């Protein structure tokens, strides 16, 4: 069964909030039309801190009773091994545990010959054996051990790619050269806005090390502290849409609230770091109107589909429209339910 966000998003119920600089807009509050409501799915927000605005997506659990552990959890618990293949654009991954592991595109794995971002979502079955996974290098030039890190394996995945342009370069264009260029551009923006270079002496081209920079973390923490609690006590939140400088950036929507909430801290941190990079000081921005968010989500369901088998279990479906590109991760083991939909604004 294919999940269709057009059916998901036929209406909105918007809840006002006022905390930590949060501002909420409700339909009809300025004399505008009130759209029909959908009892199953709705948006809440915007919640705004500085130049970052977030809308929460509420909906029903499509994989009730199904639980995953995330790549970050699995690496910390030593339940997964990510191995270097000595190929820039391919790694191997193996689930050693009896649990199912969810890997998300945009996850950065640190170490090996070069830091990599994983390009596709993957669901690893228990005791999976080695499975190849597509990757792009987010560290230009290094091809050797860095300090005391493992060189044949990757032992941590604490960050996601915090740049819309890097994601598009990897997921839409499939260009390693573009990825390197956009990583360098993101580092330059972060350096300008945190008041000093974010390029680490150990590896100046590493995006991961730039994301670990103290100045970057300190600036991003302002956003994270203000917005992290907006999901608390809400057991039906399955995703979010975020905007930077008043312009919609991306959406991530999941088949389960449990999975979304496991991923939320890293998703928010990535959005916050991107907001730091794109900050225009002394400029003020209005959050997108709900109707704009609705149109963005609706557009993610449009366009011809391109299907690609990621593994025997997972299929990725891409839709590329004029303004947006969307990626659906379908789980064949669950009647082709869309476990994750990622929609990215192209400009």
Secondary structure, DSSP 8 states (H G I E B T S, - for coil): ----HHHHTS--------STT-----TTTTS-------SS-EEEEEEEETTEEEEEEE---SSTT---EEHHHHHHTT-EEEEEEEETTEEEEEE-SSS-EEE-TTEEEEESSS-EEE-S-EEE-TT-EEEEEEEEESSSS--S--TTS-SSEEEEEEEE---HHHHIIIIIS--HHHHHHHHHHHHHHHHHHHTS---BTTBTT-HHHHHT-HHHHHHHHHHHHHHGGGGTT-TTEEEEEEEETTEEEEEEEES-HHHHHHHHHHHHHHHHHHHHHT--TT-------HHHHHHHHHHTT-S-EEEEESSSSEEEEEEE-SSEEEEEEEEGGGTTEEEEEEEEE--
